[in-house]
Amino acid sequence: MTNTYAQMLALLVACFSAYAVAEIFEDRPIYEALLERDLARDGRPAATYQPQVAELLVQEGSRFDGTPVHALGLPAGCVLVTLRRGLEEIVPTAETHLEAEDHITAVIGPQATNARLVLHEGCETAHPRPPETSS
């Protein structure tokens, strides 16, 4: 800020102090507070929740097993961000085919109201197999 390092220690102490005070008082960031104030002034409700992260396991025989990402039928505002297959972690594309035992991570926006239901129904087997018995 001043093209010298002479004030660096004072600047670090000031930044850390401001951060610590905000954390202690659990204060919201200034832009969030201003947005809520402006929305309240205009009579519009503020967003009630943030995007959510869902982690699921694709079960064998489920609707998602063997299906490409573009054909999953996910609602707008729901995005698959990672896919863990064994030890490999993949960023899925529209053409990526899901397989049984894949661990998927999805981000669900506030507008995707039924996304959790779609994800759970797609990952779970409709009719679980009875356990095998040995005789």
C-alpha positions as CSV (number, residue, x, y, z in Angstrom):
1,M,0.0,0.0,0.0
2,T,2.9,2.4,0.7
3,N,5.6,0.7,-1.5
4,T,7.6,-0.1,1.7
5,Y,7.6,-2.9,4.2
6,A,8.0,-0.6,7.2
7,Q,4.2,-0.7,7.9
8,M,3.7,-4.4,7.2
9,L,3.6,-5.5,10.9
10,A,1.1,-2.8,11.8
11,L,-1.0,-3.7,8.8
12,L,-1.0,-7.4,9.7
13,V,-1.9,-6.7,13.3
14,A,-4.8,-4.4,12.2
15,C,-6.2,-7.0,9.8
16,F,-5.9,-9.8,12.3
17,S,-7.6,-7.7,15.0
18,A,-10.5,-6.8,12.7
19,Y,-11.0,-10.5,11.7
20,A,-10.9,-11.6,15.3
21,V,-13.4,-9.0,16.5
22,A,-15.8,-10.0,13.6
23,E,-15.5,-13.7,14.5
24,I,-16.0,-13.1,18.3
25,F,-19.2,-11.1,17.6
26,E,-20.3,-13.4,14.8
27,D,-20.8,-10.5,12.5
28,R,-22.0,-10.9,8.9
29,P,-19.9,-9.6,6.1
30,I,-20.8,-6.0,5.2
31,Y,-22.1,-6.8,1.7
32,E,-24.5,-9.5,3.0
33,A,-25.8,-7.1,5.6
34,L,-26.3,-4.3,3.0
35,L,-28.1,-6.7,0.7
36,E,-30.5,-7.8,3.4
37,R,-31.2,-4.2,4.4
38,D,-31.9,-3.2,0.8
39,L,-34.1,-6.2,0.2
40,A,-36.1,-5.5,3.4
41,R,-36.5,-1.8,2.4
42,D,-37.9,-2.9,-1.0
43,G,-40.3,-5.4,0.7
44,R,-38.6,-8.5,-0.8
45,P,-37.6,-11.4,1.5
46,A,-33.9,-12.2,1.8
47,A,-32.6,-15.6,0.7
48,T,-33.3,-18.0,3.6
49,Y,-30.5,-20.5,2.8
50,Q,-27.3,-20.9,1.0
51,P,-26.4,-23.5,-1.6
52,Q,-26.0,-27.0,-0.1
53,V,-23.6,-29.8,-0.8
54,A,-24.8,-33.4,-1.1
55,E,-22.6,-36.5,-1.2
56,L,-24.1,-39.7,-2.4
57,L,-23.1,-43.2,-3.4
58,V,-24.5,-44.7,-6.7
59,Q,-25.8,-48.1,-5.8
60,E,-25.7,-51.1,-8.2
61,G,-28.9,-51.3,-10.2
62,S,-30.0,-47.8,-9.4
63,R,-31.4,-45.4,-12.1
64,F,-28.1,-43.5,-12.2
65,D,-25.9,-46.7,-12.7
66,G,-24.6,-46.6,-16.3
67,T,-26.3,-43.3,-17.1
68,P,-24.4,-40.3,-18.6
69,V,-24.6,-37.1,-16.5
70,H,-26.6,-35.3,-19.2
71,A,-29.4,-37.9,-18.9
72,L,-29.8,-37.8,-15.1
73,G,-32.7,-35.4,-15.2
74,L,-31.2,-33.0,-12.5
75,P,-33.2,-29.8,-12.0
76,A,-31.7,-26.4,-12.9
77,G,-29.5,-25.3,-10.0
78,C,-28.1,-28.7,-9.3
79,V,-24.6,-29.5,-10.5
80,L,-22.4,-32.6,-10.1
81,V,-19.0,-31.2,-9.2
82,T,-16.9,-34.3,-8.4
83,L,-17.1,-38.0,-8.9
84,R,-14.8,-40.3,-6.9
85,R,-14.3,-43.7,-8.5
86,G,-12.0,-45.9,-6.4
87,L,-8.9,-43.8,-5.8
88,E,-9.5,-41.5,-8.8
89,E,-11.3,-38.2,-8.5
90,I,-13.0,-36.9,-11.6
91,V,-14.7,-33.7,-12.6
92,P,-17.7,-35.1,-14.5
93,T,-18.7,-33.8,-17.9
94,A,-22.1,-34.2,-19.6
95,E,-20.8,-37.4,-21.3
96,T,-19.4,-39.0,-18.1
97,H,-21.2,-42.3,-17.3
98,L,-21.9,-43.0,-13.7
99,E,-21.1,-46.4,-12.4
100,A,-22.1,-48.4,-9.3
101,E,-20.0,-47.5,-6.2
102,D,-19.2,-44.0,-7.6
103,H,-19.3,-41.3,-4.9
104,I,-20.8,-38.2,-6.3
105,T,-20.8,-34.6,-4.9
106,A,-23.4,-32.2,-6.0
107,V,-24.0,-28.5,-5.3
108,I,-27.7,-27.7,-4.9
109,G,-28.8,-24.1,-5.3
110,P,-31.8,-22.6,-3.5
111,Q,-33.9,-22.7,-6.7
112,A,-33.5,-26.5,-7.1
113,T,-36.2,-27.4,-4.6
114,N,-36.6,-31.1,-5.5
115,A,-32.9,-31.8,-6.3
116,R,-32.2,-33.9,-3.1
117,L,-35.2,-36.1,-3.9
118,V,-34.0,-36.6,-7.5
119,L,-30.5,-37.4,-6.4
120,H,-31.6,-39.9,-3.7
121,E,-34.0,-41.7,-5.9
122,G,-31.5,-41.9,-8.7
123,C,-28.7,-43.3,-6.5
124,E,-30.7,-45.8,-4.6
125,T,-31.7,-49.2,-5.8
126,A,-35.5,-49.5,-6.2
127,H,-35.7,-53.1,-5.1
128,P,-32.8,-54.1,-2.9
129,R,-31.6,-57.6,-3.4
130,P,-32.1,-60.0,-0.5
131,P,-28.9,-61.0,1.2
132,E,-27.4,-64.2,-0.1
133,T,-27.5,-67.1,2.3
134,S,-24.9,-69.9,2.2
135,S,-26.0,-73.4,3.0
